[in-house]
Amino acid sequence: MHNNILDQLTDYPFDRLRALLRNVEPPAGRPQIHMQIGEPNHPAPDFIGPVLVENMADWGCYPPPNGPDTLRAAIAEWLAKRYDLPAGMIDPARNIAVVSGTREALFMAALLTVPEQKAGAKPIVLMPNPFYQVYVGAAAMARAETVLLPAGPETGFQPDFASVDPAILERTALAYLNSPANPQGSIADLTMLEAAVELARRYDFVLAVDECYSEIYTADPPPGGLSACAKIADGSAEMCRNVLVFHSLSKRSNVPGLRSGFVAGDAHLIALLLRLRQYGGAQLPLPVMNASEALWRDETHVEQSRTLYREKFDLALEILDGVFGATRPGGAFYLWLDVGDGETAAERLWREAGVRVLPGEYLAQTDASGSNPGRSYIRAALVHDIETTRDALNRIRETLEP
Ligand SMILES: Cc1ncc(COP(=O)(O)O)c(C=O)c1O
């Protein structure tokens, strides 16, 4: 006996990759380079070591479910500064939920928002295609219908909410938006974010903006869901109505193992999320919360990391100049390369060059027209040091160039 919806979920992309490469031997005597996973290899800021050690006694306590006030205050200050928000818009007591990484929180967003019915029918969850895999699993487990919005070159690699049929919007309970996007690195501009917020309010659905790559960008800092709420400022006491944003320390601060992030936005939804987490969420250990506070209060390490990513994209464009449609993304740290057939390319790269990348089709679903928008792509994460990255990029070019 089990929940039969689990049978509908495909294996996770990394499991599919393991299965694809199970019998493929990489070349002997060449160091393997793993670019399939978005796990930053830049050093974690060493100032968190002493914070973890100083707070050793706290491992003996159940942590407060929503963290100490000092952590939420640091987050509120960070948000206000980063997105230039009006004073008081984010109240650390009402508008912030501390979460153990955003993956779980993005999953819970569907449990939080999807009712039994909307507009007398099965509720819908909108999401971009390609997407972050969790959105699909969350929608399915919440018993919603998934509607995929194309996010390929024809729409600037972001979904076009304006083109969604009003009959679909009536039934929409939740819409995921990811900016900068994984895997394409595209950015939703302020106009698009405002339009999405307005639609969410008009049709009463929740807009969940996944901003976990917000600090890794090429030119100007990308706007976020809260920038749009501040811009709209319609005089309502709840400025974040219908909107939740998701932020993580994993990519910003190179600490994916710390499992630390937050959700901010609509106070009513935050209260319900905290209730849901009381039942099914893990609190962050107190030493981790204190280390998180120190990380949100420091920008130096974030700037250093951003510079390193920019240097790696400079290098990528130099080495992959004119091939595989390589472009500098607005943000995030992925190369999204059009190689013709992503699975074949991933297999060849592993067999011939010892470089592991993810086939793009594992990050997307076949759409109504029968095509998978990720099929011709591979995703390579530029998460290593510059010399390893140079080596990997040269191997990719040598192996795949026709
Ligand atoms: C788009 C996107 N959202 C959310 C996450 C989850 O990050 P974390 O759970 O480490 O905060 C990831 C991780 O790869 C991601 O790529």
The ligand as a MOL file (V3000), in Angstrom:
LIG
                    3D

  0  0  0     0  0            999 V3000
M  V30 BEGIN CTAB
M  V30 COUNTS 16 16 0 0 0
M  V30 BEGIN ATOM
M  V30 1 C 16.0550 26.6650 -9.1580 0
M  V30 2 C 16.3930 26.0830 -7.8330 0
M  V30 3 N 15.5840 26.3380 -6.8030 0
M  V30 4 C 15.8430 25.8460 -5.5750 0
M  V30 5 C 16.9460 25.0410 -5.3510 0
M  V30 6 C 17.1230 24.4630 -3.9700 0
M  V30 7 O 18.2130 24.9580 -3.2960 0
M  V30 8 P 18.3830 24.7320 -1.7260 0
M  V30 9 O 17.4110 23.6770 -1.2930 0
M  V30 10 O 19.7930 24.2970 -1.5640 0
M  V30 11 O 18.0570 26.0430 -1.0910 0
M  V30 12 C 17.8160 24.7540 -6.3970 0
M  V30 13 C 18.9810 23.8790 -6.1800 0
M  V30 14 O 19.6640 23.4530 -7.0650 0
M  V30 15 C 17.5360 25.2990 -7.6850 0
M  V30 16 O 18.3280 25.0600 -8.7270 0
M  V30 END ATOM
M  V30 BEGIN BOND
M  V30 1 1 1 2
M  V30 2 1 2 3
M  V30 3 2 2 15
M  V30 4 2 3 4
M  V30 5 1 4 5
M  V30 6 1 5 6
M  V30 7 2 5 12
M  V30 8 1 6 7
M  V30 9 1 7 8
M  V30 10 2 8 9
M  V30 11 1 8 10
M  V30 12 1 8 11
M  V30 13 1 12 13
M  V30 14 1 12 15
M  V30 15 2 13 14
M  V30 16 1 15 16
M  V30 END BOND
M  V30 END CTAB
M  END
